[in-house]
Amino acid sequence: MALRGALAAAVTPLSDGGSRLDEPAFEPLVAFLAAGGLDGLLALGTTGEGIMLTADERRRAAERFIGAAPQGFAVAIHCGAQTTAETTELAQHAAEAGADAVAVIAPPYFAFDTTSLLRHFTAAATACAPIPFYVYEFAARSGYAIPLPVIEGLRERAPNLRGLKVSDAPFAAIEPYLVPGLDVFVGLEPLVLEGMRRGAAGAVSGLATACPEIVAALVHDRSTTAHARVEVLRSMLADLPFHAAMKELLAARGVPVRADVRAPLRGLTDAERERLVASLTMNL
């Protein structure tokens, strides 16, 4: 199914200091997100530590997220990897496992040219066809912005291209990707309302993995109150390790997700944890 509305950029439950998947935690996490009013989730993206996991772990985690989803709750799988071969293998697996959509970020480290990127994204989209395919634009993580001619070329080569997730900032960096006929999902929550006013389809939000009801209200109701709350939350989290903070918030809200993250990501210090929980009490 094509993605719509408010989606969580979901954390990936880990245990043993982040060294392995915490498989029993997937189902309650997905249930929490669905109960919070979201329309679906994107698994194994930036918030989901996907690039930190092995290919086998990514396949297994994708299966667990898909298997835990209730009827009508969309599961998109991020399949971006360093090489085209691994990306296409993950995309094909996601489609075969029953994912509703696949998203792929531009490979990090090398600043690939337009021809290389177009070939890469075309191969990934073809590998998961006919399910919807989304380009994941996040210059701060890939190291460069995807040139617009790549998107234009992909529209000609990949009939299953449905849109993009764009996590760039400020809004001027998002605006060029608001291409007519493609669904754009904004990643940074304080920019969601402006994005939707300009034609974006919704949000794929890291905050939504721990605060689903706030992001659901932001997108579904275009709530100015929710907008103010996500601004406060993003400010509060700006100097904290985001992945660990989201997992700590989930645990504080009764979701059995451990705070474990994959090194070199780190957990919170005691002082950071106390500040986070205090802020949670005031803002949720």
C-alpha positions, 0 to 999 in steps of 0.5 A, spaced: 500 500 500 502 507 498 504 510 505 499 515 508 499 520 514 503 519 520 508 514 520 513 512 526 521 512 524 521 506 529 527 504 533 529 497 533 529 493 539 536 490 542 538 487 548 545 484 550 548 491 550 546 492 543 549 486 540 543 482 538 535 483 536 530 483 542 525 479 538 520 479 544 519 487 544 517 488 537 510 486 538 509 490 544 512 496 540 508 496 534 502 495 538 504 501 542 505 505 535 498 503 532 494 504 539 497 511 538 494 513 532 499 512 527 498 510 520 504 505 520 512 505 521 518 505 517 523 500 520 530 500 520 532 507 518 536 512 521 532 512 528 532 504 527 539 503 527 539 500 520 545 501 517 549 499 524 546 492 523 548 486 519 544 484 513 541 478 517 539 482 522 536 487 518 532 481 514 530 478 521 528 485 524 524 486 517 520 480 518 518 481 526 516 488 524 511 486 518 509 480 522 507 484 528 503 489 524 495 489 525 491 490 519 491 496 515 497 499 519 503 500 514 510 497 514 515 500 510 522 497 510 528 501 509 533 497 505 539 502 504 546 500 504 553 501 502 553 497 496 547 496 490 548 489 491 546 489 498 541 494 497 537 490 492 538 484 496 534 487 502 529 490 498 527 484 494 527 480 501 522 486 504 517 485 498 517 478 499 516 478 506 510 482 505 512 489 506 508 495 504 513 499 501 521 500 501 525 506 502 532 507 500 537 512 502 543 514 498 549 510 500 554 514 505 561 516 504 562 517 497 559 523 493 556 519 488 554 522 481 547 523 478 549 517 473 551 512 479 545 514 484 540 513 478 543 506 477 543 505 484 536 507 486 533 504 479 536 497 481 533 498 488 526 500 486 526 494 481 528 489 486 522 490 490 517 492 484 511 492 484 510 495 491 511 502 492 518 505 493 520 511 496 527 515 496 530 517 503 533 524 502 537 526 508 544 529 506 546 530 513 547 522 514 548 520 506 553 526 506 550 529 500 543 531 497 540 527 492 540 531 485 533 532 482 535 529 476 536 523 479 528 523 482 526 525 475 530 520 471 527 515 476 520 517 475 521 514 468 525 508 470 521 505 476 513 505 475 513 503 483 516 510 485 511 513 489 515 519 493 520 521 498 522 521 505 525 528 506 529 529 513 533 535 511 533 542 514 531 548 514 525 548 510 528 551 504 532 544 503 525 540 503 522 545 498 525 542 491 523 535 493 516 537 493 515 534 486 508 534 483 505 527 483 510 524 488 508 523 496 513 527 500 514 525 508 517 530 512 522 527 517 523 533 522 517 534 526 517 542 527 517 543 519 511 538 518 506 543 518 509 548 513 511 541 509 503 539 509 501 546 507 506 546 501 503 539 499 507 534 503 503 528 504 505 527 512 511 525 516 515 519 518 518 521 525 523 519 529 519 522 535 513 518 533 516 512 536 516 514 543 510 520 542 506 517 537 499 521 539 503 527 538 505 526 531 498 523 530 495 530 532 500 534 528 499 530 522 491 528 522 489 534 525 494 539 523 494 541 531 498 547 533 498 545 540 502 538 537 507 543 533 509 547 539 510 540 543 514 537 538 518 544 538 519 543 545 521 536 545 526 537 539 529 542 543 530 538 549 533 532 545 538 536 541 544 535 546 542 527 548 543 521 544 537 520 540 536 513 539 537 511 547 533 517 549 527 514 544 528 507 547 528 510 555 522 514 553 519 508 551 521 504 557 518 510 561 511 509 558 511 502 559 513 499 553 518 493 554 524 496 549 531 496 552 535 502 552 540 498 548 543 501 542 549 498 537 556 501 539 558 506 537 552 509 539 551 510 546 546 510 552 544 516 556 548 518 563 545 518 569 544 525 569 541 525 562 536 520 564 534 524 570 533 530 565 529 526 560 524 523 565 523 530 568 522 533 561 517 527 559 513 528 565 512 536 563 511 535 556 507 528 555 
